[in-house]
Amino acid sequence: MELFHLETEQEFRAATHVEKILGRYDQGDVTVACWEPGQVSPDHAHPEAVEIYFCFKGGGVMRTDEDEAAIGPGGFVVHPRGEFHEYTNGEDRTLLFRVRYGSDVRTIQRNRVEH
């Protein structure tokens, strides 16, 4: 068993959001993702892994090719394998807890095409 405290593990940077891997396991990892106001993630997917974001504090907007949803404290988003997604942080610092699990947690990125 491993025990983590999200507020103790948080780390923020002005230049870019921080994804701090807390533990790696046979089929994935657990991470804290820390966001300053207005920061945006790359549009990305994990072809062989499911990704789950849980919002601990703050919030923003998660986008996929088909949908857009606001996420705030207590909310979480599940991205199936291969689903491209992009997160834009809101006006406050945000702390997200992330779990990726699958046979390979590698990330592929693309440039988002606006419709």
C-alpha positions in Angstrom: 0.0 0.0 0.0 1.1 3.5 -0.7 -0.4 6.6 0.8 -0.3 10.1 -0.9 -1.7 13.5 0.1 -2.5 15.6 -3.0 -2.0 18.9 -1.4 1.5 17.9 -0.1 2.4 16.6 -3.6 1.2 19.6 -5.6 3.7 21.6 -7.5 3.0 24.6 -9.8 5.0 26.3 -12.5 4.2 29.5 -14.4 5.6 28.3 -17.7 3.6 25.1 -18.1 1.3 22.7 -16.1 3.1 20.1 -13.9 2.3 16.4 -14.2 4.0 14.7 -11.2 4.0 10.9 -11.4 3.5 9.6 -7.8 3.7 5.9 -8.6 4.1 3.5 -11.5 2.3 0.1 -11.4 2.1 -3.0 -13.6 -0.7 -1.5 -15.7 -0.3 2.2 -15.3 0.5 5.2 -13.1 -1.0 7.7 -10.7 -0.3 11.4 -11.0 -1.0 14.9 -9.7 -1.5 17.5 -12.4 -1.2 21.1 -11.3 -2.4 24.0 -13.4 -2.0 27.8 -13.2 -4.9 29.9 -14.5 -5.3 29.7 -18.3 -2.8 26.9 -18.9 -3.8 24.4 -21.7 -2.7 20.8 -22.2 -1.5 19.5 -25.5 -4.3 17.8 -27.5 -3.3 14.2 -26.9 -4.5 10.6 -26.6 -3.2 7.3 -25.0 -3.8 4.6 -27.7 -3.4 1.7 -25.2 -4.6 3.3 -21.9 -7.7 4.6 -20.2 -7.1 8.0 -18.5 -9.2 9.3 -15.6 -8.9 12.9 -14.2 -10.4 13.7 -10.8 -10.7 17.4 -9.9 -9.6 18.0 -6.3 -9.7 21.8 -6.5 -10.1 24.6 -9.1 -11.4 23.5 -12.5 -11.6 24.1 -16.2 -12.9 22.7 -19.4 -12.1 19.2 -20.9 -12.6 18.9 -24.7 -12.7 15.9 -27.0 -13.6 15.7 -30.7 -17.2 15.2 -29.9 -17.8 17.0 -26.6 -16.8 19.7 -24.1 -17.5 19.6 -20.4 -16.7 21.8 -17.4 -15.0 20.0 -14.6 -14.9 21.3 -11.0 -14.1 20.0 -7.5 -15.5 16.5 -7.0 -16.0 15.9 -10.7 -14.1 13.4 -12.8 -13.7 12.6 -16.5 -12.9 9.2 -18.1 -11.2 9.0 -21.5 -11.3 5.6 -23.2 -8.3 4.3 -25.0 -7.4 6.4 -28.0 -9.7 9.4 -27.3 -8.0 12.7 -28.0 -8.6 15.3 -25.3 -7.4 18.7 -24.3 -7.8 20.5 -20.9 -8.0 24.3 -20.5 -7.7 25.5 -16.9 -10.0 28.1 -15.5 -9.3 31.2 -13.5 -8.0 29.5 -10.3 -5.1 27.2 -9.6 -6.3 23.6 -10.2 -5.2 20.3 -8.8 -6.2 17.2 -10.7 -5.6 13.6 -9.7 -4.9 11.4 -12.7 -4.9 7.6 -13.2 -3.7 6.0 -16.4 -4.1 2.2 -16.9 -3.6 -0.1 -19.8 -0.9 -2.1 -21.6 1.0 1.0 -22.6 0.6 4.5 -21.2 2.5 6.4 -23.9 1.1 9.6 -25.2 0.6 10.8 -28.8 -0.1 14.5 -29.5 -1.7 16.4 -32.4 -2.5 19.9 -33.3 -6.1 20.6 -32.6 -8.1 21.5 -35.7 -10.9 24.0 -34.9 -14.3 23.3 -36.4 
